[in-house]
Amino acid sequence: MRKRLILIVTLVTTSLLTSGCGTAANTVRWCSGGEVNRLYGGVDTDLTTIQKATAEATDEEDRGSRVCRIVLFSLDLPLSAVGDTLMLPITFTVSLWQFLYMYPT
C-alpha cells in the first residue's frame, strides 16, 4: 500500500511539474527558428506521444516505461489544452505570420 501511495504521489508531482510541457515546447520551437508553430501543438504532442506509446511492441522490459509515458502525458493533456487555449492569440498570430511571410504565393 505504501509503495502504491509513493508511486501515485510521484506521478502526480511529476505531472504537475511538467504540466503544459508540450505547450512550452511548441512556443519555444518558433522562438528558436524551428519548425512552424502549430495551433494546439501541446495537445498534439501529448496525443502523438500517447499514440506512439500504445502502438509500440509489448516487450516486458519496456512495459513500465510505456505505461509511465501514457500516464504522464494523459495527465498533462488537459493542462496542455488549457495552456494552448491561453496561448491561442499568440500562436494564431505567429502561425498566420509564418504562413503569409515564410510561404508566399
Rosetta silent file (secondary structure, phi, psi, omega in degrees, C-alpha in Angstrom):
SEQUENCE: MRKRLILIVTLVTTSLLTSGCGTAANTVRWCSGGEVNRLYGGVDTDLTTIQKATAEATDEEDRGSRVCRIVLFSLDLPLSAVGDTLMLPITFTVSLWQFLYMYPT
SCORE:     score description
SCORE:     0.000 S_00000001
   1 L     0.000  -41.638 -178.339    0.000    0.000    0.000 S_00000001
   2 H   -66.780  -39.552  178.567    2.807    2.389    0.889 S_00000001
   3 H   -63.508  -40.443  178.747    4.642    1.703   -2.388 S_00000001
   4 H   -64.064  -41.339  178.287    1.481    2.406   -4.343 S_00000001
   5 H   -63.343  -42.802  178.355    0.968    5.705   -2.481 S_00000001
   6 H   -63.074  -41.735  178.466    4.569    6.731   -3.188 S_00000001
   7 H   -62.782  -45.140 -179.987    4.100    5.874   -6.861 S_00000001
   8 H   -63.726  -45.540  178.805    0.877    7.888   -7.094 S_00000001
   9 H   -62.216  -41.059  178.973    2.404   10.898   -5.318 S_00000001
  10 H   -63.631  -44.941  179.414    5.466   10.707   -7.591 S_00000001
  11 H   -63.724  -44.103  179.921    3.326   10.542  -10.743 S_00000001
  12 H   -65.488  -44.091  179.638    1.091   13.428   -9.669 S_00000001
  13 H   -62.900  -45.601  178.914    4.062   15.582   -8.631 S_00000001
  14 H   -62.829  -40.881  179.576    5.921   14.876  -11.865 S_00000001
  15 H   -63.981  -42.347  179.118    2.817   15.611  -13.889 S_00000001
  16 H   -67.303  -37.145  179.601    2.279   18.945  -12.168 S_00000001
  17 H   -70.836  -29.172 -179.584    5.920   19.931  -12.579 S_00000001
  18 L  -104.486   13.925 -175.541    5.871   19.097  -16.279 S_00000001
  19 L   -62.456  134.985  179.550    2.355   20.341  -16.942 S_00000001
  20 L    73.072   19.642 -177.022    1.942   22.009  -20.256 S_00000001
  21 H   -65.517  -30.991  175.424    5.389   20.917  -21.418 S_00000001
  22 H   -66.163  -37.723  176.877    4.030   20.310  -24.935 S_00000001
  23 H   -64.828  -44.611  179.258    2.700   23.854  -24.967 S_00000001
  24 H   -63.443  -42.555  179.270    6.046   25.227  -23.832 S_00000001
  25 H   -63.776  -40.064  179.049    7.886   23.184  -26.462 S_00000001
  26 H   -65.086  -38.405 -179.564    5.507   24.395  -29.168 S_00000001
  27 H   -72.122  -41.934 -179.108    6.020   28.017  -28.100 S_00000001
  28 H   -69.876  -30.978 -176.777    9.807   27.734  -27.839 S_00000001
  29 H   -54.450  -47.021 -177.959   10.023   25.946  -31.184 S_00000001
  30 H   -78.921  -22.980  176.377    9.159   29.050  -33.210 S_00000001
  31 H   -67.985  -32.749 -176.617   11.256   31.324  -30.968 S_00000001
  32 L   -94.047    8.973  177.728   14.375   29.312  -31.786 S_00000001
  33 L    79.030   22.433 -179.784   13.695   29.250  -35.522 S_00000001
  34 L   -80.195 -151.389 -177.367   12.493   25.656  -35.559 S_00000001
  35 L   -67.710  172.685 -176.860    9.570   24.199  -37.424 S_00000001
  36 L   -62.900  137.635  177.823    6.306   26.027  -37.973 S_00000001
  37 L   -65.478  140.435 -177.734    4.305   26.783  -34.844 S_00000001
  38 L  -114.820  139.381  172.920    1.156   24.654  -34.565 S_00000001
  39 L   -67.311  133.382 -176.081   -2.215   25.588  -33.139 S_00000001
  40 L    53.248   42.570 -179.893   -2.799   23.378  -30.099 S_00000001
  41 H   -66.127  -31.786  177.471    0.697   21.965  -30.578 S_00000001
  42 H   -66.130  -43.035  177.365    0.943   20.906  -26.920 S_00000001
  43 H   -64.679  -42.355  178.937   -2.191   18.779  -27.191 S_00000001
  44 H   -61.791  -42.401  178.033   -0.914   17.341  -30.470 S_00000001
  45 H   -61.722  -45.429  179.060    2.435   16.473  -28.863 S_00000001
  46 H   -61.906  -47.163 -178.618    0.710   14.736  -25.941 S_00000001
  47 H   -65.005  -38.708  178.284   -1.653   12.762  -28.185 S_00000001
  48 H   -64.521  -42.509  179.947    1.176   11.734  -30.528 S_00000001
  49 H   -65.075  -42.420  178.128    3.302   10.527  -27.603 S_00000001
  50 H   -63.526  -43.376 -179.792    0.389    8.550  -26.124 S_00000001
  51 H   -63.028  -43.697  179.056   -0.383    7.030  -29.527 S_00000001
  52 H   -64.703  -39.417 -179.076    3.238    6.002  -30.094 S_00000001
  53 H   -67.265  -35.676 -179.811    3.478    4.507  -26.591 S_00000001
  54 H   -79.021  -23.300 -177.774    0.330    2.430  -27.070 S_00000001
  55 H   -89.063  -10.000 -177.932    1.368    1.257  -30.550 S_00000001
  56 L   -68.993  161.614  179.176    4.826    0.023  -29.525 S_00000001
  57 L   -60.703  155.839 -175.428    5.632   -3.662  -29.221 S_00000001
  58 L   -93.895   57.081  174.650    4.649   -5.347  -25.977 S_00000001
  59 L   -73.916  137.296  179.103    8.111   -6.114  -24.591 S_00000001
  60 H   -65.343  -33.880 -178.799    8.057   -6.789  -20.861 S_00000001
  61 H   -64.562  -37.973 -174.623   11.270   -4.780  -20.374 S_00000001
  62 H   -92.655   -2.558 -173.971    9.784   -1.653  -21.903 S_00000001
  63 H   -61.160  -44.200 -179.725    6.314   -2.041  -20.411 S_00000001
  64 H   -63.120  -39.655  178.487    6.952    0.148  -17.363 S_00000001
  65 H   -64.864  -43.768  179.453    8.395    2.929  -19.495 S_00000001
  66 H   -64.632  -43.975 -179.963    5.428    2.857  -21.871 S_00000001
  67 H   -63.241  -41.134  179.046    2.894    2.854  -19.045 S_00000001
  68 H   -61.989  -44.996  178.349    4.698    5.764  -17.375 S_00000001
  69 H   -62.754  -42.392 -179.509    4.654    7.801  -20.610 S_00000001
  70 H   -62.345  -45.648 -178.711    0.985    7.040  -21.171 S_00000001
  71 H   -65.643  -49.419 -176.537    0.050    8.065  -17.626 S_00000001
  72 H   -63.960  -44.706 -179.458    2.181   11.224  -17.531 S_00000001
  73 H   -73.240  -26.146  173.869    1.136   12.502  -20.940 S_00000001
  74 H   -69.291  -38.177  176.360   -2.512   11.648  -20.197 S_00000001
  75 H   -70.308  -32.186 -179.923   -2.299   13.744  -17.041 S_00000001
  76 H   -76.663  -22.344 -174.515   -0.570   16.524  -18.994 S_00000001
  77 H   -55.479  -51.958  179.636   -3.188   16.515  -21.768 S_00000001
  78 H   -66.662  -31.955  178.410   -5.848   18.692  -20.062 S_00000001
  79 H   -70.002  -37.426  174.997   -3.170   21.053  -18.747 S_00000001
  80 H   -66.203  -36.421  177.589   -1.723   21.409  -22.246 S_00000001
  81 H   -62.103  -42.286  177.471   -5.230   22.088  -23.551 S_00000001
  82 H   -66.271  -45.903  179.394   -5.605   24.949  -21.070 S_00000001
  83 H   -61.745  -42.953  178.663   -2.111   26.257  -21.845 S_00000001
  84 H   -64.652  -37.729  178.620   -2.697   26.047  -25.601 S_00000001
  85 H   -66.211  -41.200  178.173   -6.020   27.863  -25.233 S_00000001
  86 H   -66.843  -32.762 -179.607   -4.376   30.653  -23.232 S_00000001
  87 L   -87.915   -1.120 -174.346   -1.588   30.895  -25.829 S_00000001
  88 H   -56.123  -44.003  178.627   -4.027   30.763  -28.763 S_00000001
  89 H   -59.673  -39.727  179.420   -3.945   34.511  -29.603 S_00000001
  90 H   -72.283  -46.727 -178.721   -0.142   34.445  -29.785 S_00000001
  91 H   -60.870  -42.945 -179.742    0.034   31.074  -31.535 S_00000001
  92 H   -63.669  -45.461  179.940   -2.567   32.114  -34.109 S_00000001
  93 H   -61.603  -45.854  179.628   -0.800   35.407  -34.855 S_00000001
  94 H   -65.507  -42.796  179.011    2.589   33.719  -35.234 S_00000001
  95 H   -62.284  -41.038  178.342    1.135   30.906  -37.366 S_00000001
  96 H   -64.881  -44.147  178.230   -0.589   33.434  -39.627 S_00000001
  97 H   -61.267  -44.858  179.253    2.623   35.461  -39.953 S_00000001
  98 H   -61.941  -41.018 -178.944    4.615   32.319  -40.745 S_00000001
  99 H   -66.234  -41.932 -176.424    2.081   31.261  -43.351 S_00000001
 100 H   -75.263  -38.233 -173.257    1.994   34.673  -45.062 S_00000001
 101 H  -102.079  -24.656 -179.864    5.693   35.523  -44.987 S_00000001
 102 H   -89.470  -24.345 -178.828    7.503   32.213  -44.958 S_00000001
 103 L  -128.026   64.715 -178.548    5.392   30.638  -47.707 S_00000001
 104 L   -68.624  151.963 -179.695    4.490   33.473  -50.095 S_00000001
 105 L   -92.384    0.000    0.000    2.411   32.619  -53.147 S_00000001
